[in-house]
Amino acid sequence: MDLHAENGALAPIIQTERLTLRPLAPGDDAAVVAALSHWDVVKWLTAVPWPYTFDDAVYFRTQIAAQPRHPHWAIDDGTGLIGVISVKPDMGYWLAPGHHGKGIMTEAATAIVADAFAGGMSEIVSGHLIGNVPSRAILTGLRFADTHMTTATHCPSGTTVPLQRMALQAATWAARHD
């Protein structure tokens, strides 16, 4: 399966045991603002403006997440958007406060990785800011391997931060149950 519909539409809906991964919708903007108004979420993201506004959420949904080449999924647990995940060009993700530590991101990331490799991707790249132990655990649990250290501009603070880059090969993913 390709990561987007043949007609150039947004990413397909992916159902997991507890979650619906779906394209972002206008009704998600307030939930995105609420989540990204928490420093505990934003401190681990490099490209998010701070403070995060409703206009930022609309721009993200209409100009970034709406690009078929860069699909983004709303993570919906049945109560509405609780996070966002994307896989192109890099796999990135975040969850709203109150949803961490419940295996939600592992479940969402597993589904997105499986879909990406089923769609023909040969490698997925990602990374995490140094100190983000939960994100590293998700990536290593999926069998991402360290590739190199680099730095990134952290837009919320205006500083340069260390970033561990990682990659997952399709062959490694396919062999994970061996």
Backbone as a chain_set.jsonl record, in Angstrom:
{"seq": "MDLHAENGALAPIIQTERLTLRPLAPGDDAAVVAALSHWDVVKWLTAVPWPYTFDDAVYFRTQIAAQPRHPHWAIDDGTGLIGVISVKPDMGYWLAPGHHGKGIMTEAATAIVADAFAGGMSEIVSGHLIGNVPSRAILTGLRFADTHMTTATHCPSGTTVPLQRMALQAATWAARHD", "coords": {"N": [[0.843, -1.191, 0.0], [0.517, 2.209, -0.8], [1.647, 5.257, 0.751], [-0.174, 7.236, 0.405], [-3.277, 8.019, -1.14], [-4.117, 7.092, -4.532], [-5.083, 9.308, -5.918], [-3.715, 11.452, -4.971], [-4.556, 12.233, -2.527], [-4.658, 12.759, 1.048], [-2.87, 10.88, 3.594], [-3.822, 7.429, 4.072], [-6.478, 6.096, 6.139], [-5.542, 4.349, 8.995], [-6.097, 1.636, 10.988], [-5.586, 0.548, 14.279], [-5.301, -1.621, 17.142], [-6.186, 0.006, 19.317], [-6.331, 2.542, 18.237], [-7.108, 5.091, 15.79], [-5.531, 6.112, 12.977], [-5.429, 8.902, 11.121], [-5.991, 11.378, 8.501], [-5.295, 14.812, 9.349], [-7.827, 17.071, 10.442], [-9.931, 20.029, 10.186], [-11.265, 20.24, 12.653], [-9.377, 19.363, 14.444], [-7.588, 21.329, 15.093], [-7.763, 22.873, 17.514], [-7.128, 20.949, 19.462], [-4.511, 20.356, 18.745], [-3.28, 22.818, 19.262], [-3.728, 22.957, 22.035], [-2.2, 20.767, 22.971], [0.384, 21.432, 22.042], [0.897, 23.635, 23.502], [2.087, 23.011, 25.771], [5.07, 22.965, 27.453], [6.394, 20.616, 28.167], [5.876, 18.905, 26.056], [6.666, 20.317, 23.74], [9.368, 20.852, 24.204], [10.814, 18.709, 23.24], [10.661, 18.818, 20.501], [11.854, 19.974, 17.385], [11.041, 21.799, 15.324], [8.801, 23.275, 16.015], [6.98, 26.233, 16.564], [7.152, 28.594, 19.324], [5.521, 30.674, 21.61], [2.838, 28.362, 20.752], [0.308, 28.861, 18.397], [-3.176, 29.217, 17.381], [-3.236, 29.951, 14.692], [-0.795, 28.852, 13.905], [-1.428, 26.134, 14.076], [-3.403, 25.867, 12.1], [-1.89, 26.57, 9.843], [0.003, 24.461, 9.906], [-1.704, 22.214, 9.48], [-2.87, 22.824, 6.955], [-0.777, 23.522, 5.208], [1.534, 21.992, 5.661], [0.985, 19.316, 6.717], [-0.837, 18.636, 4.792], [0.452, 17.986, 2.46], [0.801, 15.572, 0.058], [3.201, 14.164, -0.371], [4.368, 14.161, 2.097], [3.018, 12.674, 4.335], [0.971, 13.059, 7.218], [-0.428, 11.827, 10.188], [-3.247, 12.105, 12.288], [-3.37, 11.023, 15.575], [-5.794, 9.243, 16.976], [-7.694, 8.307, 19.663], [-10.304, 7.647, 19.908], [-11.432, 9.614, 21.347], [-10.779, 11.86, 20.091], [-8.151, 13.867, 18.57], [-5.018, 13.023, 19.87], [-2.406, 13.15, 19.386], [0.24, 13.367, 16.905], [1.69, 11.843, 14.04], [4.236, 11.277, 11.628], [5.903, 10.146, 8.609], [7.491, 10.831, 6.448], [9.628, 13.428, 5.414], [11.233, 12.37, 7.457], [10.57, 10.154, 10.216], [8.503, 11.42, 12.603], [6.98, 12.47, 15.684], [4.513, 13.181, 18.238], [2.852, 13.265, 21.425], [-0.018, 14.32, 23.261], [-0.027, 15.733, 26.594], [-0.706, 13.521, 29.315], [-1.125, 11.24, 27.91], [1.163, 9.846, 27.674], [3.42, 7.087, 28.197], [1.752, 4.884, 27.935], [1.945, 3.127, 25.889], [0.892, 4.043, 23.552], [2.202, 5.583, 21.54], [4.068, 3.739, 20.646], [2.372, 1.822, 19.532], [1.145, 3.34, 17.479], [3.412, 4.117, 15.959], [4.429, 1.626, 15.184], [2.404, 0.762, 13.445], [2.565, 2.725, 11.432], [5.19, 2.405, 10.496], [5.037, -0.234, 9.54], [3.16, 0.142, 7.47], [4.579, 1.926, 5.829], [6.791, 0.367, 4.987], [5.418, -1.705, 3.73], [4.466, -0.26, 1.631], [6.663, 0.042, 0.032], [8.908, 1.52, 0.844], [12.391, 1.608, 1.556], [13.973, 2.372, 3.616], [13.629, 4.035, 6.721], [14.108, 7.063, 8.316], [14.87, 8.706, 11.392], [15.05, 10.285, 14.563], [16.176, 11.586, 17.745], [16.111, 14.064, 20.311], [18.844, 14.506, 22.477], [18.524, 13.104, 25.631], [15.848, 12.595, 25.533], [14.536, 10.084, 26.59], [12.168, 8.4, 26.503], [11.409, 8.623, 23.738], [13.66, 7.587, 22.467], [13.467, 4.967, 23.404], [11.159, 4.08, 22.1], [11.998, 4.17, 19.395], [14.283, 2.44, 19.388], [13.0, 0.138, 20.198], [11.532, -0.438, 17.942], [13.544, -1.226, 16.369], [15.206, 0.669, 15.19], [18.42, 1.916, 14.41], [21.292, 3.62, 15.669], [22.786, 6.158, 13.701], [24.306, 8.571, 13.348], [25.533, 11.433, 15.178], [24.279, 14.734, 15.332], [23.508, 18.231, 15.077], [20.714, 20.374, 15.707], [18.547, 23.12, 15.012], [16.64, 24.31, 17.585], [13.639, 25.409, 17.467], [11.651, 26.277, 19.431], [13.2, 27.215, 21.613], [15.206, 28.636, 20.425], [17.8, 27.761, 20.332], [20.74, 25.742, 19.62], [20.722, 22.272, 19.488], [21.809, 18.961, 20.534], [21.369, 16.087, 18.473], [20.438, 12.787, 18.039], [20.684, 10.817, 15.283], [18.894, 8.26, 13.559], [18.181, 5.116, 11.898], [16.061, 2.81, 10.16], [16.048, -0.141, 8.449], [14.284, -1.793, 5.812], [14.754, -4.558, 5.634], [15.658, -5.17, 8.2], [13.352, -4.617, 9.644], [11.632, -6.547, 8.564], [12.833, -8.841, 9.553], [12.38, -8.813, 12.252], [10.94, -10.577, 13.931], [12.344, -12.859, 13.948]], "CA": [[0.0, 0.0, 0.0], [1.24, 3.463, -0.83], [1.347, 6.09, 1.909], [-1.273, 8.139, 0.103], [-4.182, 7.496, -2.166], [-3.703, 7.298, -5.917], [-5.501, 10.615, -6.417], [-2.952, 12.501, -4.309], [-5.199, 12.592, -1.266], [-3.845, 12.602, 2.241], [-2.569, 9.524, 4.034], [-5.013, 6.614, 4.317], [-6.804, 5.797, 7.531], [-4.951, 3.105, 9.47], [-6.722, 1.233, 12.252], [-4.838, -0.367, 15.132], [-6.171, -2.165, 18.19], [-6.786, 1.069, 20.132], [-6.2, 3.856, 17.623], [-7.355, 5.389, 14.388], [-4.56, 7.055, 12.43], [-6.205, 9.502, 10.037], [-5.537, 12.728, 8.159], [-5.741, 15.888, 10.229], [-9.048, 17.75, 10.01], [-10.075, 21.341, 10.837], [-11.682, 20.082, 14.045], [-8.222, 18.985, 15.267], [-6.711, 22.466, 15.354], [-7.769, 23.255, 18.935], [-6.408, 19.918, 20.213], [-3.093, 20.539, 18.437], [-2.842, 23.992, 20.029], [-3.714, 22.604, 23.461], [-1.056, 19.889, 23.237], [1.652, 22.112, 21.789], [1.019, 24.74, 24.439], [2.77, 22.44, 26.936], [6.505, 22.896, 27.262], [6.834, 19.221, 28.288], [5.774, 18.307, 24.719], [7.415, 21.124, 22.771], [10.819, 20.848, 24.454], [11.43, 17.608, 22.496], [10.399, 19.013, 19.075], [12.763, 21.013, 16.888], [10.509, 22.766, 14.367], [7.531, 23.847, 16.477], [7.12, 27.584, 17.13], [6.75, 28.758, 20.726], [4.336, 29.868, 21.914], [2.123, 27.786, 19.616], [-0.975, 29.551, 18.275], [-4.187, 28.619, 16.505], [-2.768, 30.171, 13.318], [0.244, 27.85, 13.656], [-2.097, 24.846, 13.857], [-4.049, 25.918, 10.783], [-0.808, 26.515, 8.866], [0.522, 23.099, 9.919], [-2.678, 21.306, 8.862], [-3.171, 23.14, 5.555], [0.409, 23.726, 4.377], [2.558, 20.971, 5.89], [0.383, 17.982, 6.797], [-1.671, 18.398, 3.61], [1.281, 17.633, 1.311], [0.772, 14.117, -0.123], [4.545, 13.582, -0.262], [4.768, 14.166, 3.502], [1.789, 12.412, 5.076], [0.88, 13.148, 8.672], [-1.648, 11.229, 10.71], [-3.739, 12.408, 13.626], [-3.524, 9.831, 16.406], [-7.11, 9.411, 17.583], [-8.009, 7.161, 20.514], [-11.754, 7.598, 20.042], [-11.86, 10.848, 22.009], [-10.269, 12.949, 19.276], [-6.709, 13.893, 18.374], [-4.166, 13.023, 21.068], [-1.029, 13.267, 18.925], [0.473, 13.38, 15.461], [2.85, 11.078, 13.596], [4.516, 11.356, 10.187], [7.02, 9.266, 8.264], [8.318, 11.382, 5.372], [10.858, 12.738, 5.066], [11.664, 11.634, 8.647], [9.488, 9.802, 11.125], [8.419, 12.302, 13.753], [5.743, 12.23, 16.415], [4.32, 13.734, 19.573], [1.585, 12.959, 22.108], [-0.477, 15.311, 24.233], [0.149, 15.33, 27.99], [-1.724, 12.603, 29.825], [-1.185, 10.042, 27.074], [2.493, 9.244, 27.639], [3.647, 5.924, 29.041], [0.66, 3.912, 27.796], [2.178, 2.339, 24.688], [0.151, 4.614, 22.422], [3.09, 5.951, 20.44], [4.634, 2.5, 20.094], [1.323, 1.239, 18.687], [1.002, 4.176, 16.279], [4.638, 4.049, 15.167], [4.489, 0.286, 14.591], [1.482, 0.737, 12.303], [3.072, 3.606, 10.377], [6.377, 1.756, 9.93], [4.562, -1.386, 8.745], [2.54, 0.684, 6.268], [5.629, 2.505, 4.981], [7.554, -0.705, 4.348], [4.501, -2.39, 2.812], [4.339, 0.621, 0.474], [7.868, 0.022, -0.772], [10.07, 2.254, 1.373], [13.487, 0.707, 1.906], [14.581, 2.875, 4.845], [12.961, 5.132, 7.423], [15.032, 7.758, 9.201], [14.256, 9.435, 12.491], [16.041, 10.729, 15.532], [15.631, 12.133, 18.987], [16.973, 14.973, 21.042], [19.537, 13.844, 23.574], [17.771, 13.238, 26.879], [14.47, 12.136, 25.338], [14.622, 8.641, 26.82], [11.005, 7.678, 25.961], [11.455, 8.569, 22.288], [14.704, 6.63, 22.119], [12.95, 3.623, 23.673], [10.238, 3.742, 21.007], [12.775, 3.922, 18.182], [15.073, 1.214, 19.518], [12.045, -0.968, 20.245], [11.169, -0.722, 16.549], [14.81, -1.66, 15.777], [16.011, 1.728, 14.603], [19.81, 1.892, 14.87], [21.994, 4.897, 15.61], [23.603, 6.384, 12.513], [25.281, 9.616, 13.644], [25.109, 12.577, 15.979], [24.312, 16.005, 14.641], [22.826, 19.263, 15.855], [19.54, 20.943, 15.053], [18.015, 24.33, 15.619], [15.445, 24.066, 18.396], [12.855, 26.639, 17.286], [11.0, 26.817, 20.63], [14.134, 27.921, 22.5], [16.155, 29.42, 19.653], [19.15, 27.255, 20.582], [21.183, 24.576, 18.876], [20.663, 21.126, 20.395], [22.326, 17.717, 19.961], [20.33, 15.21, 17.942], [20.883, 11.462, 17.624], [19.997, 10.349, 14.088], [18.712, 6.812, 13.545], [17.56, 4.603, 10.68], [15.518, 1.456, 10.177], [16.028, -0.734, 7.114], [13.16, -2.712, 5.578], [15.185, -5.927, 5.941], [15.684, -5.299, 9.661], [11.954, -4.668, 10.054], [11.091, -7.846, 8.146], [13.459, -9.895, 10.35], [12.235, -8.512, 13.683], [10.352, -11.666, 14.704], [13.195, -14.055, 13.806]], "C": [[0.876, 1.239, 0.0], [0.826, 4.293, 0.385], [0.27, 7.126, 1.645], [-2.084, 7.568, -1.047], [-3.672, 7.849, -3.556], [-4.027, 8.708, -6.419], [-4.756, 11.769, -5.742], [-3.574, 12.959, -3.005], [-4.226, 12.382, -0.109], [-3.669, 11.131, 2.582], [-3.859, 8.743, 4.32], [-5.274, 6.464, 5.808], [-6.225, 4.428, 7.859], [-5.563, 2.817, 10.833], [-5.781, 0.3, 12.993], [-5.809, -0.873, 16.199], [-6.911, -1.067, 18.959], [-6.925, 2.404, 19.422], [-6.711, 3.899, 16.194], [-6.329, 6.436, 13.994], [-5.183, 7.585, 11.158], [-5.625, 10.857, 9.68], [-6.053, 13.757, 9.169], [-6.936, 16.599, 9.604], [-9.146, 19.103, 10.726], [-10.481, 21.24, 12.308], [-10.552, 19.697, 14.988], [-7.391, 20.179, 15.711], [-6.645, 22.837, 16.837], [-6.999, 22.245, 19.777], [-4.9, 20.016, 19.966], [-2.546, 21.714, 19.242], [-2.735, 23.649, 21.511], [-2.49, 21.753, 23.795], [0.267, 20.626, 23.095], [1.789, 23.415, 22.565], [1.696, 24.282, 25.734], [4.261, 22.31, 26.637], [7.016, 21.456, 27.339], [6.714, 18.46, 26.976], [6.734, 19.016, 23.774], [8.923, 21.059, 22.988], [11.537, 19.743, 23.686], [11.249, 17.738, 20.985], [11.267, 20.153, 18.558], [12.074, 22.115, 16.103], [9.235, 23.474, 14.799], [7.753, 25.254, 17.028], [6.637, 27.619, 18.586], [6.616, 30.234, 21.027], [3.589, 29.449, 20.646], [0.715, 28.374, 19.575], [-1.95, 28.78, 17.381], [-3.785, 28.797, 15.035], [-1.666, 29.188, 12.942], [-0.384, 26.503, 13.343], [-2.764, 24.802, 12.488], [-2.986, 25.834, 9.69], [-0.251, 25.09, 8.774], [-0.419, 22.15, 9.173], [-2.825, 21.556, 7.364], [-1.938, 23.21, 4.654], [1.466, 22.631, 4.525], [1.942, 19.583, 5.843], [-0.445, 17.639, 5.56], [-0.867, 18.029, 2.367], [1.301, 16.109, 1.154], [2.144, 13.456, -0.014], [5.013, 13.47, 1.176], [3.559, 13.89, 4.396], [1.965, 12.51, 6.594], [-0.439, 12.506, 9.081], [-1.972, 11.818, 12.074], [-3.838, 11.072, 14.349], [-4.785, 10.063, 17.225], [-7.44, 8.146, 18.372], [-9.515, 6.996, 20.724], [-12.314, 8.822, 20.739], [-11.463, 12.073, 21.197], [-8.759, 12.865, 19.193], [-5.974, 13.944, 19.704], [-2.693, 13.135, 20.687], [-0.979, 13.271, 17.42], [1.715, 12.545, 15.184], [2.992, 11.246, 12.087], [5.704, 10.457, 9.899], [7.903, 9.823, 7.15], [8.492, 12.871, 5.577], [11.467, 11.967, 6.234], [10.443, 11.228, 9.439], [9.588, 10.728, 12.337], [7.069, 12.121, 14.416], [5.715, 13.013, 17.72], [2.96, 13.295, 20.099], [1.26, 14.073, 23.088], [-0.2, 14.809, 25.654], [-1.013, 14.441, 28.439], [-1.829, 11.313, 29.032], [0.16, 9.339, 26.973], [2.534, 8.005, 28.526], [2.579, 4.847, 28.968], [0.815, 3.032, 26.557], [1.49, 2.874, 23.445], [1.082, 4.932, 21.254], [3.747, 4.722, 19.839], [3.63, 1.847, 19.151], [1.168, 2.02, 17.381], [2.23, 4.048, 15.378], [4.792, 2.688, 14.492], [3.605, 0.215, 13.353], [1.996, 1.571, 11.142], [4.292, 2.991, 9.702], [5.955, 0.576, 9.049], [3.956, -0.91, 7.428], [3.588, 1.231, 5.301], [6.416, 1.411, 4.266], [6.676, -1.519, 3.401], [4.322, -1.585, 1.532], [5.608, 0.746, -0.338], [9.04, 0.84, -0.269], [11.146, 1.242, 1.757], [14.165, 1.115, 3.214], [13.706, 3.988, 5.405], [13.997, 5.753, 8.343], [14.241, 8.518, 10.257], [15.391, 9.923, 13.38], [15.359, 11.255, 16.768], [16.632, 13.098, 19.597], [17.599, 14.202, 22.201], [18.78, 14.143, 24.873], [16.331, 12.777, 26.755], [14.456, 10.608, 25.381], [13.387, 7.902, 26.292], [11.015, 7.567, 24.44], [12.513, 7.577, 21.823], [14.202, 5.2, 22.328], [11.983, 3.177, 22.577], [11.036, 3.352, 19.76], [13.605, 2.643, 18.282], [14.177, -0.011, 19.615], [11.561, -1.379, 18.867], [12.371, -1.201, 15.74], [15.514, -0.599, 14.941], [17.41, 1.627, 15.214], [20.413, 3.286, 14.733], [22.803, 4.983, 14.319], [24.679, 7.432, 12.786], [24.654, 10.666, 14.559], [25.207, 13.822, 15.113], [23.734, 17.056, 15.583], [21.648, 19.768, 15.033], [19.188, 22.245, 15.749], [16.723, 23.966, 16.329], [14.631, 25.359, 18.384], [12.207, 27.155, 18.565], [11.936, 27.618, 21.533], [15.109, 28.814, 21.751], [17.596, 28.987, 19.862], [19.481, 26.118, 19.624], [21.282, 23.422, 19.873], [21.245, 19.889, 19.727], [21.186, 16.771, 19.597], [20.96, 13.889, 17.517], [20.052, 11.028, 16.431], [19.98, 8.827, 14.095], [18.063, 6.404, 12.232], [17.081, 3.176, 10.914], [15.427, 0.977, 8.734], [14.848, -1.697, 7.002], [13.537, -4.145, 5.944], [15.23, -6.167, 7.448], [14.258, -5.412, 10.203], [11.362, -6.05, 9.745], [11.62, -8.975, 9.027], [13.186, -9.761, 11.85], [11.667, -9.644, 14.507], [11.174, -12.942, 14.617], [13.973, -14.309, 15.082]], "O": [[1.869, 1.303, 0.725], [-0.227, 4.054, 0.976], [-0.157, 7.822, 2.565], [-1.607, 6.734, -1.817], [-2.893, 8.787, -3.728], [-3.307, 9.24, -7.263], [-5.122, 12.931, -5.918], [-3.159, 13.97, -2.44], [-3.115, 11.885, -0.292], [-4.247, 10.254, 1.94], [-4.858, 9.317, 4.753], [-4.386, 6.683, 6.632], [-6.394, 3.471, 7.104], [-5.543, 3.667, 11.724], [-5.238, -0.634, 12.404], [-7.003, -0.576, 16.151], [-8.108, -1.185, 19.223], [-7.571, 3.313, 19.944], [-6.742, 2.89, 15.49], [-6.258, 7.51, 14.592], [-5.441, 6.829, 10.223], [-4.857, 11.431, 10.453], [-7.117, 13.582, 9.764], [-7.036, 16.71, 8.382], [-8.511, 19.299, 11.762], [-10.077, 22.073, 13.118], [-10.738, 19.701, 16.205], [-6.568, 20.051, 16.618], [-5.557, 23.089, 17.356], [-6.29, 22.631, 20.706], [-4.105, 19.786, 20.877], [-1.471, 21.617, 19.834], [-1.758, 24.012, 22.166], [-1.818, 21.999, 24.797], [1.165, 20.47, 23.923], [2.698, 24.205, 22.308], [1.858, 25.063, 26.671], [4.66, 21.633, 25.689], [7.973, 21.107, 26.647], [7.395, 17.45, 26.8], [7.525, 18.37, 23.087], [9.682, 21.2, 22.029], [12.75, 19.823, 23.494], [11.654, 16.837, 20.25], [11.399, 21.183, 19.218], [12.483, 23.272, 16.202], [8.648, 24.21, 14.006], [8.626, 25.451, 17.874], [5.83, 26.794, 19.014], [7.535, 30.994, 20.721], [3.695, 30.098, 19.606], [0.01, 28.387, 20.585], [-1.575, 27.814, 16.717], [-3.975, 27.889, 14.227], [-1.6, 28.737, 11.798], [0.074, 25.8, 12.441], [-2.688, 23.787, 11.795], [-3.161, 25.105, 8.714], [-0.057, 24.573, 7.673], [0.025, 21.371, 8.329], [-2.898, 20.607, 6.583], [-2.048, 22.978, 3.45], [2.219, 22.377, 3.585], [2.335, 18.759, 5.017], [-0.721, 16.465, 5.311], [-1.455, 17.78, 1.314], [1.781, 15.418, 2.053], [2.236, 12.299, 0.396], [5.972, 12.749, 1.451], [3.121, 14.773, 5.133], [2.979, 12.093, 7.154], [-1.445, 12.639, 8.385], [-1.087, 12.007, 12.909], [-4.337, 10.096, 13.789], [-4.839, 10.964, 18.062], [-7.462, 7.048, 17.816], [-9.941, 6.279, 21.629], [-13.524, 9.051, 20.73], [-11.778, 13.201, 21.577], [-8.153, 11.913, 19.684], [-6.258, 14.786, 20.556], [-1.828, 13.207, 21.561], [-2.003, 13.189, 16.742], [2.662, 12.531, 15.969], [2.002, 11.343, 11.363], [6.425, 10.051, 10.81], [8.997, 9.3, 6.939], [7.508, 13.533, 5.906], [12.167, 10.981, 6.002], [9.398, 11.873, 9.355], [10.622, 10.802, 13.0], [6.117, 11.669, 13.78], [6.747, 13.445, 18.233], [2.043, 12.994, 19.334], [2.154, 14.689, 23.668], [-0.143, 13.602, 25.888], [-2.149, 14.601, 27.992], [-2.541, 10.393, 29.432], [0.285, 8.341, 26.263], [1.774, 7.892, 29.488], [2.506, 3.986, 29.845], [-0.094, 2.275, 26.218], [1.504, 2.227, 22.398], [0.784, 4.59, 20.11], [3.961, 4.673, 18.627], [4.007, 1.369, 18.082], [1.073, 1.428, 16.307], [2.095, 3.887, 14.165], [5.238, 2.611, 13.347], [4.012, -0.33, 12.327], [1.876, 1.164, 9.986], [4.42, 3.045, 8.479], [6.463, 0.414, 7.939], [4.216, -1.501, 6.38], [3.492, 1.019, 4.092], [6.679, 1.519, 3.069], [7.158, -1.978, 2.365], [4.059, -2.151, 0.47], [5.632, 1.493, -1.316], [10.089, 0.849, -0.913], [10.838, 0.147, 2.227], [14.848, 0.307, 3.845], [13.123, 4.777, 4.661], [14.689, 5.041, 9.071], [13.097, 8.916, 10.037], [16.55, 9.959, 12.968], [14.134, 11.356, 16.834], [17.843, 12.96, 19.42], [16.955, 13.356, 22.821], [18.446, 15.292, 25.163], [15.657, 12.586, 27.767], [14.376, 9.939, 24.352], [13.547, 6.849, 25.676], [10.662, 6.517, 23.902], [12.281, 6.812, 20.887], [14.484, 4.321, 21.514], [11.996, 2.014, 22.175], [10.77, 2.318, 19.146], [13.621, 1.846, 17.344], [14.557, -1.09, 19.16], [11.217, -2.541, 18.647], [12.236, -1.543, 14.565], [16.329, -0.927, 14.079], [17.56, 1.295, 16.389], [20.091, 4.031, 13.808], [23.426, 4.009, 13.898], [25.85, 7.201, 12.484], [23.435, 10.768, 14.69], [26.098, 13.947, 14.274], [23.502, 16.78, 16.76], [21.605, 19.602, 13.814], [19.495, 22.443, 16.925], [15.819, 23.381, 15.732], [14.88, 26.277, 19.165], [12.204, 28.366, 18.786], [11.513, 28.594, 22.151], [15.77, 29.656, 22.358], [18.519, 29.758, 19.599], [18.615, 25.606, 18.915], [21.848, 23.568, 20.956], [21.192, 19.762, 18.504], [20.185, 16.667, 20.306], [21.905, 13.872, 16.729], [18.835, 10.882, 16.55], [20.916, 8.184, 14.569], [17.47, 7.229, 11.536], [17.619, 2.443, 11.744], [14.797, 1.625, 7.898], [14.464, -2.336, 7.981], [12.719, -4.871, 6.508], [14.877, -7.249, 7.916], [13.991, -6.204, 11.107], [10.673, -6.638, 10.578], [10.924, -9.97, 9.23], [13.723, -10.539, 12.639], [11.899, -9.671, 15.716], [10.773, -13.983, 15.137], [14.742, -15.268, 15.157]]}, "num_chains": 1, "name": "protein.A"}
